[in-house]
Amino acid sequence: MSIADINEMENLLDETADCFADMMKQVYDEVPEAFEGRTSQMDWIAACGAASDDLREELNKLFEKYEMMLHDGQYN
C-alpha cells in the first residue's frame, strides 16, 4: 500500500466519522421534541462531536487490526 493509499483511507475514515456526526446532529433538527427536557441543542451538538471522535478512534483501531492480520498472513 502506498503512502497515497494510506492517506486516502485516512480521509475516508475521517469523512465517515464526520458524516455520522452530521447525521446525528440532524436528528435534533428533525425531531426536537424528542429531546425536550433531556438536552439542549448545543449539548447535543457537543455530544455528537464527542461520539464522532470516538467513532473515528474505533475505526482506526479496526483498520490497524485488519492491516496487522493481513501482514501476519491470516488471510492466506
A tleap script that builds the chain and sets N, CA, C and O, in Angstrom:
source leaprc.protein.ff14SB
mol = sequence {
  NMET SER ILE ALA ASP ILE ASN GLU MET GLU
  ASN LEU LEU ASP GLU THR ALA ASP CYS PHE
  ALA ASP MET MET LYS GLN VAL TYR ASP GLU
  VAL PRO GLU ALA PHE GLU GLY ARG THR SER
  GLN MET ASP TRP ILE ALA ALA CYS GLY ALA
  ALA SER ASP ASP LEU ARG GLU GLU LEU ASN
  LYS LEU PHE GLU LYS TYR GLU MET MET LEU
  HIE ASP GLY GLN TYR CASN
}
set mol.1.N position { 0.856 -1.170 0.000 }
set mol.1.CA position { 0.000 0.000 0.000 }
set mol.1.C position { 0.903 1.233 0.000 }
set mol.1.O position { 1.839 1.334 0.793 }
set mol.2.N position { 0.615 2.135 -0.872 }
set mol.2.CA position { 1.431 3.340 -0.951 }
set mol.2.C position { 0.987 4.352 0.097 }
set mol.2.O position { -0.091 4.234 0.679 }
set mol.3.N position { 1.833 5.341 0.324 }
set mol.3.CA position { 1.501 6.417 1.256 }
set mol.3.C position { 0.228 7.123 0.800 }
set mol.3.O position { -0.608 7.484 1.628 }
set mol.4.N position { 0.073 7.323 -0.502 }
set mol.4.CA position { -1.129 7.975 -1.029 }
set mol.4.C position { -2.370 7.163 -0.690 }
set mol.4.O position { -3.412 7.730 -0.363 }
set mol.5.N position { -2.268 5.829 -0.767 }
set mol.5.CA position { -3.400 4.970 -0.437 }
set mol.5.C position { -3.741 5.075 1.042 }
set mol.5.O position { -4.917 5.108 1.406 }
set mol.6.N position { -2.738 5.129 1.888 }
set mol.6.CA position { -2.966 5.255 3.327 }
set mol.6.C position { -3.636 6.592 3.623 }
set mol.6.O position { -4.575 6.661 4.416 }
set mol.7.N position { -3.148 7.653 2.984 }
set mol.7.CA position { -3.760 8.964 3.180 }
set mol.7.C position { -5.209 8.969 2.714 }
set mol.7.O position { -6.065 9.568 3.366 }
set mol.8.N position { -5.491 8.316 1.605 }
set mol.8.CA position { -6.858 8.234 1.095 }
set mol.8.C position { -7.755 7.485 2.080 }
set mol.8.O position { -8.888 7.896 2.333 }
set mol.9.N position { -7.245 6.387 2.633 }
set mol.9.CA position { -8.021 5.624 3.612 }
set mol.9.C position { -8.276 6.478 4.853 }
set mol.9.O position { -9.389 6.477 5.378 }
set mol.10.N position { -7.271 7.200 5.325 }
set mol.10.CA position { -7.444 8.079 6.479 }
set mol.10.C position { -8.522 9.127 6.196 }
set mol.10.O position { -9.350 9.428 7.056 }
set mol.11.N position { -8.500 9.674 4.988 }
set mol.11.CA position { -9.506 10.668 4.608 }
set mol.11.C position { -10.908 10.067 4.600 }
set mol.11.O position { -11.865 10.705 5.039 }
set mol.12.N position { -11.024 8.841 4.101 }
set mol.12.CA position { -12.323 8.173 4.077 }
set mol.12.C position { -12.843 7.908 5.488 }
set mol.12.O position { -14.037 8.057 5.749 }
set mol.13.N position { -11.955 7.519 6.390 }
set mol.13.CA position { -12.362 7.295 7.777 }
set mol.13.C position { -12.807 8.599 8.425 }
set mol.13.O position { -13.789 8.623 9.166 }
set mol.14.N position { -12.090 9.680 8.148 }
set mol.14.CA position { -12.485 10.996 8.661 }
set mol.14.C position { -13.855 11.394 8.125 }
set mol.14.O position { -14.703 11.884 8.871 }
set mol.15.N position { -14.066 11.184 6.835 }
set mol.15.CA position { -15.348 11.529 6.218 }
set mol.15.C position { -16.486 10.714 6.817 }
set mol.15.O position { -17.581 11.239 7.020 }
set mol.16.N position { -16.241 9.441 7.103 }
set mol.16.CA position { -17.258 8.586 7.701 }
set mol.16.C position { -17.652 9.100 9.084 }
set mol.16.O position { -18.838 9.192 9.402 }
set mol.17.N position { -16.669 9.430 9.896 }
set mol.17.CA position { -16.951 9.942 11.238 }
set mol.17.C position { -17.668 11.290 11.168 }
set mol.17.O position { -18.589 11.547 11.943 }
set mol.18.N position { -17.249 12.144 10.244 }
set mol.18.CA position { -17.905 13.444 10.080 }
set mol.18.C position { -19.348 13.281 9.613 }
set mol.18.O position { -20.240 13.989 10.081 }
set mol.19.N position { -19.573 12.361 8.703 }
set mol.19.CA position { -20.923 12.087 8.201 }
set mol.19.C position { -21.819 11.600 9.339 }
set mol.19.O position { -22.971 12.018 9.448 }
set mol.20.N position { -21.294 10.724 10.179 }
set mol.20.CA position { -22.041 10.240 11.331 }
set mol.20.C position { -22.457 11.403 12.225 }
set mol.20.O position { -23.615 11.490 12.633 }
set mol.21.N position { -21.519 12.296 12.531 }
set mol.21.CA position { -21.823 13.448 13.389 }
set mol.21.C position { -22.902 14.313 12.751 }
set mol.21.O position { -23.838 14.743 13.425 }
set mol.22.N position { -22.773 14.567 11.460 }
set mol.22.CA position { -23.760 15.394 10.760 }
set mol.22.C position { -25.149 14.764 10.791 }
set mol.22.O position { -26.148 15.453 10.998 }
set mol.23.N position { -25.204 13.455 10.585 }
set mol.23.CA position { -26.486 12.754 10.610 }
set mol.23.C position { -27.117 12.814 11.999 }
set mol.23.O position { -28.322 13.028 12.130 }
set mol.24.N position { -26.314 12.629 13.014 }
set mol.24.CA position { -26.834 12.657 14.378 }
set mol.24.C position { -27.293 14.067 14.770 }
set mol.24.O position { -28.296 14.221 15.467 }
set mol.25.N position { -26.567 15.084 14.328 }
set mol.25.CA position { -26.980 16.463 14.588 }
set mol.25.C position { -28.317 16.763 13.925 }
set mol.25.O position { -29.138 17.501 14.472 }
set mol.26.N position { -28.531 16.196 12.757 }
set mol.26.CA position { -29.759 16.413 12.006 }
set mol.26.C position { -30.966 15.831 12.735 }
set mol.26.O position { -32.079 16.335 12.590 }
set mol.27.N position { -30.759 14.793 13.503 }
set mol.27.CA position { -31.856 14.185 14.261 }
set mol.27.C position { -32.504 15.230 15.165 }
set mol.27.O position { -33.728 15.268 15.291 }
set mol.28.N position { -31.694 16.073 15.790 }
set mol.28.CA position { -32.235 17.108 16.661 }
set mol.28.C position { -33.117 18.061 15.862 }
set mol.28.O position { -34.184 18.460 16.329 }
set mol.29.N position { -32.678 18.426 14.667 }
set mol.29.CA position { -33.459 19.336 13.824 }
set mol.29.C position { -34.768 18.707 13.369 }
set mol.29.O position { -35.787 19.390 13.261 }
set mol.30.N position { -34.740 17.407 13.102 }
set mol.30.CA position { -35.918 16.715 12.591 }
set mol.30.C position { -36.943 16.397 13.670 }
set mol.30.O position { -38.147 16.437 13.418 }
set mol.31.N position { -36.466 16.081 14.879 }
set mol.31.CA position { -37.370 15.683 15.960 }
set mol.31.C position { -36.957 16.365 17.269 }
set mol.31.O position { -36.575 15.686 18.222 }
set mol.32.N position { -37.030 17.692 17.325 }
set mol.32.CA position { -36.580 18.389 18.532 }
set mol.32.C position { -37.388 18.030 19.778 }
set mol.32.O position { -36.876 18.086 20.896 }
set mol.33.N position { -38.644 17.663 19.579 }
set mol.33.CA position { -39.474 17.303 20.739 }
set mol.33.C position { -38.977 16.052 21.455 }
set mol.33.O position { -39.274 15.853 22.633 }
set mol.34.N position { -38.234 15.221 20.764 }
set mol.34.CA position { -37.690 14.008 21.384 }
set mol.34.C position { -36.614 14.339 22.416 }
set mol.34.O position { -36.257 13.499 23.241 }
set mol.35.N position { -36.103 15.562 22.362 }
set mol.35.CA position { -35.015 15.958 23.252 }
set mol.35.C position { -35.469 16.877 24.387 }
set mol.35.O position { -34.688 17.209 25.279 }
set mol.36.N position { -36.745 17.284 24.344 }
set mol.36.CA position { -37.264 18.215 25.344 }
set mol.36.C position { -37.058 17.666 26.751 }
set mol.36.O position { -37.419 16.529 27.054 }
set mol.37.N position { -36.471 18.502 27.598 }
set mol.37.CA position { -36.244 18.118 28.988 }
set mol.37.C position { -35.050 17.204 29.192 }
set mol.37.O position { -34.720 16.854 30.325 }
set mol.38.N position { -34.402 16.817 28.104 }
set mol.38.CA position { -33.264 15.895 28.228 }
set mol.38.C position { -31.943 16.556 27.894 }
set mol.38.O position { -30.943 16.342 28.580 }
set mol.39.N position { -31.935 17.365 26.831 }
set mol.39.CA position { -30.691 18.008 26.412 }
set mol.39.C position { -31.000 19.214 25.531 }
set mol.39.O position { -32.036 19.269 24.868 }
set mol.40.N position { -30.099 20.157 25.537 }
set mol.40.CA position { -30.242 21.316 24.655 }
set mol.40.C position { -29.609 20.991 23.306 }
set mol.40.O position { -28.866 20.018 23.170 }
set mol.41.N position { -29.911 21.812 22.326 }
set mol.41.CA position { -29.319 21.592 21.007 }
set mol.41.C position { -27.797 21.724 21.064 }
set mol.41.O position { -27.080 20.947 20.434 }
set mol.42.N position { -27.311 22.699 21.812 }
set mol.42.CA position { -25.856 22.882 21.918 }
set mol.42.C position { -25.191 21.673 22.598 }
set mol.42.O position { -24.119 21.237 22.179 }
set mol.43.N position { -25.824 21.140 23.639 }
set mol.43.CA position { -25.275 19.957 24.304 }
set mol.43.C position { -25.306 18.750 23.364 }
set mol.43.O position { -24.381 17.938 23.349 }
set mol.44.N position { -26.388 18.645 22.575 }
set mol.44.CA position { -26.494 17.546 21.625 }
set mol.44.C position { -25.392 17.640 20.568 }
set mol.44.O position { -24.770 16.636 20.222 }
set mol.45.N position { -25.158 18.835 20.067 }
set mol.45.CA position { -24.103 19.034 19.061 }
set mol.45.C position { -22.739 18.645 19.639 }
set mol.45.O position { -21.933 18.000 18.968 }
set mol.46.N position { -22.489 19.044 20.885 }
set mol.46.CA position { -21.220 18.676 21.528 }
set mol.46.C position { -21.120 17.160 21.705 }
set mol.46.O position { -20.061 16.570 21.488 }
set mol.47.N position { -22.230 16.539 22.100 }
set mol.47.CA position { -22.235 15.082 22.277 }
set mol.47.C position { -21.997 14.371 20.949 }
set mol.47.O position { -21.291 13.363 20.902 }
set mol.48.N position { -22.577 14.887 19.875 }
set mol.48.CA position { -22.368 14.301 18.546 }
set mol.48.C position { -20.904 14.396 18.135 }
set mol.48.O position { -20.357 13.463 17.546 }
set mol.49.N position { -20.277 15.517 18.446 }
set mol.49.CA position { -18.856 15.671 18.141 }
set mol.49.C position { -18.004 14.681 18.912 }
set mol.49.O position { -17.078 14.085 18.364 }
set mol.50.N position { -18.327 14.507 20.204 }
set mol.50.CA position { -17.576 13.555 21.024 }
set mol.50.C position { -17.776 12.125 20.520 }
set mol.50.O position { -16.827 11.343 20.464 }
set mol.51.N position { -19.012 11.789 20.156 }
set mol.51.CA position { -19.293 10.449 19.631 }
set mol.51.C position { -18.558 10.228 18.315 }
set mol.51.O position { -18.036 9.142 18.065 }
set mol.52.N position { -18.519 11.253 17.481 }
set mol.52.CA position { -17.805 11.158 16.208 }
set mol.52.C position { -16.316 10.932 16.428 }
set mol.52.O position { -15.693 10.145 15.715 }
set mol.53.N position { -15.748 11.617 17.409 }
set mol.53.CA position { -14.326 11.423 17.734 }
set mol.53.C position { -14.065 9.990 18.189 }
set mol.53.O position { -13.081 9.371 17.784 }
set mol.54.N position { -14.956 9.468 19.035 }
set mol.54.CA position { -14.810 8.086 19.500 }
set mol.54.C position { -14.951 7.096 18.342 }
set mol.54.O position { -14.204 6.123 18.243 }
set mol.55.N position { -15.925 7.367 17.472 }
set mol.55.CA position { -16.099 6.500 16.308 }
set mol.55.C position { -14.841 6.492 15.454 }
set mol.55.O position { -14.408 5.436 14.992 }
set mol.56.N position { -14.260 7.647 15.246 }
set mol.56.CA position { -13.038 7.742 14.433 }
set mol.56.C position { -11.908 6.932 15.055 }
set mol.56.O position { -11.164 6.256 14.346 }
set mol.57.N position { -11.778 6.997 16.374 }
set mol.57.CA position { -10.760 6.204 17.065 }
set mol.57.C position { -10.984 4.717 16.857 }
set mol.57.O position { -10.043 3.969 16.589 }
set mol.58.N position { -12.234 4.293 16.984 }
set mol.58.CA position { -12.554 2.872 16.821 }
set mol.58.C position { -12.341 2.413 15.383 }
set mol.58.O position { -11.866 1.301 15.150 }
set mol.59.N position { -12.688 3.257 14.426 }
set mol.59.CA position { -12.433 2.919 13.020 }
set mol.59.C position { -10.938 2.745 12.769 }
set mol.59.O position { -10.523 1.842 12.042 }
set mol.60.N position { -10.143 3.605 13.371 }
set mol.60.CA position { -8.697 3.494 13.215 }
set mol.60.C position { -8.184 2.187 13.813 }
set mol.60.O position { -7.324 1.529 13.229 }
set mol.61.N position { -8.713 1.813 14.980 }
set mol.61.CA position { -8.305 0.548 15.606 }
set mol.61.C position { -8.667 -0.639 14.723 }
set mol.61.O position { -7.884 -1.578 14.587 }
set mol.62.N position { -9.858 -0.595 14.122 }
set mol.62.CA position { -10.257 -1.682 13.232 }
set mol.62.C position { -9.366 -1.747 11.996 }
set mol.62.O position { -8.964 -2.828 11.564 }
set mol.63.N position { -9.068 -0.599 11.440 }
set mol.63.CA position { -8.176 -0.519 10.286 }
set mol.63.C position { -6.838 -1.164 10.629 }
set mol.63.O position { -6.328 -1.987 9.869 }
set mol.64.N position { -6.272 -0.792 11.774 }
set mol.64.CA position { -4.977 -1.337 12.201 }
set mol.64.C position { -5.068 -2.830 12.469 }
set mol.64.O position { -4.144 -3.575 12.141 }
set mol.65.N position { -6.167 -3.276 13.061 }
set mol.65.CA position { -6.343 -4.698 13.361 }
set mol.65.C position { -6.287 -5.533 12.080 }
set mol.65.O position { -5.563 -6.526 12.010 }
set mol.66.N position { -7.052 -5.123 11.075 }
set mol.66.CA position { -7.095 -5.901 9.846 }
set mol.66.C position { -5.826 -5.743 9.022 }
set mol.66.O position { -5.442 -6.657 8.292 }
set mol.67.N position { -5.191 -4.624 9.131 }
set mol.67.CA position { -3.898 -4.456 8.469 }
set mol.67.C position { -2.881 -5.428 9.070 }
set mol.67.O position { -2.120 -6.062 8.339 }
set mol.68.N position { -2.869 -5.543 10.383 }
set mol.68.CA position { -1.940 -6.475 11.044 }
set mol.68.C position { -2.275 -7.923 10.700 }
set mol.68.O position { -1.378 -8.741 10.494 }
set mol.69.N position { -3.561 -8.234 10.638 }
set mol.69.CA position { -3.953 -9.591 10.277 }
set mol.69.C position { -3.480 -9.932 8.871 }
set mol.69.O position { -3.038 -11.051 8.612 }
set mol.70.N position { -3.574 -8.964 7.965 }
set mol.70.CA position { -3.077 -9.183 6.605 }
set mol.70.C position { -1.569 -9.406 6.615 }
set mol.70.O position { -1.066 -10.336 5.983 }
set mol.71.N position { -0.855 -8.552 7.334 }
set mol.71.CA position { 0.602 -8.670 7.408 }
set mol.71.C position { 1.032 -9.983 8.066 }
set mol.71.O position { 2.074 -10.540 7.722 }
set mol.72.N position { 0.236 -10.470 9.004 }
set mol.72.CA position { 0.555 -11.715 9.693 }
set mol.72.C position { 0.190 -12.948 8.879 }
set mol.72.O position { 0.460 -14.071 9.305 }
set mol.73.N position { -0.417 -12.756 7.720 }
set mol.73.CA position { -0.756 -13.875 6.842 }
set mol.73.C position { -2.015 -14.603 7.212 }
set mol.73.O position { -2.207 -15.742 6.788 }
set mol.74.N position { -2.883 -13.992 7.987 }
set mol.74.CA position { -4.103 -14.677 8.436 }
set mol.74.C position { -5.129 -14.858 7.323 }
set mol.74.O position { -6.119 -15.565 7.510 }
set mol.75.N position { -4.912 -14.240 6.181 }
set mol.75.CA position { -5.847 -14.379 5.072 }
set mol.75.C position { -5.268 -15.181 3.914 }
set mol.75.O position { -5.831 -15.204 2.819 }
set mol.76.N position { -4.142 -15.835 4.166 }
set mol.76.CA position { -3.527 -16.659 3.113 }
set mol.76.C position { -4.095 -18.046 3.141 }
set mol.76.O position { -3.705 -18.889 2.333 }
savepdb mol mol.pdb
quit
